[in-house]
Amino acid sequence: MALNLKLELQVLKLGSVTVKAKKTIQAKIVHLTRVKQRLLEQEYNDLQRFLHSERAGTLLS
């Protein structure tokens, strides 16, 4: 089993200047286990909260 991940990042405001940036990161996970999947989902959700300026959980990277 493999899991394909695609992450898109957009920055909309920096101070009084509006900026739009986009970066796509793709990765493939081989031999996905339930533990690996749960850890990846938690890390992804924490990253999304951090990027959207919410109080982030513990980011591993």
N, C-alpha and C positions, 0 to 999 in steps of 0.2 A: 504494500500500500504506500502511496506517495501523496504528499500534500503540496499543492502549489500555492504560494503566497504572493500577493501583489499589494504593495503599499504605495499610496499616492499622498504626497504632502503638499498642502497649499498654505501659504502665508498671506494674509490679506491686509494687515495693518502693522506698520512699524512707526510708532509715535504718531505724528500728524501726516505722514506720507503713506499712501496706499500702494502696496506692492503685491504682486501676484507671482508666485514661484511654484514650480511643479517638479517633483522628482519621483520617478517610479523605480522601485526596487523589487526585483523578482527573485525568488529562491525556491528550491525544491527540497523537500525533506523525504529521505528514503527510510524505510523500515520504521514508519510512524507507529508509536505505541500510544495507548490511552494517556499515559503519564506525560509523554512528550507533547501530545496534542493539548492537554490541559495546561501545561506550562507555557506553550506558545500562545494559546488563547489569552491567558492571564497577562503575559508580557505585552501582547498586542493591545489589549484593552487598557492597560496602564499607560502605554505610549499614547493612545488616542486621547485619554483624559489629560495627559500632560500637554499634548499639542493643542488642545482646546482650552487650555488655561484652567482646568479644573484641578482640584487637589489630587495629585498623582499618588498612586500606591508606590511600592518599592520597585523601581526600574532596575533590572538586572544588568543592563548594558548602558 
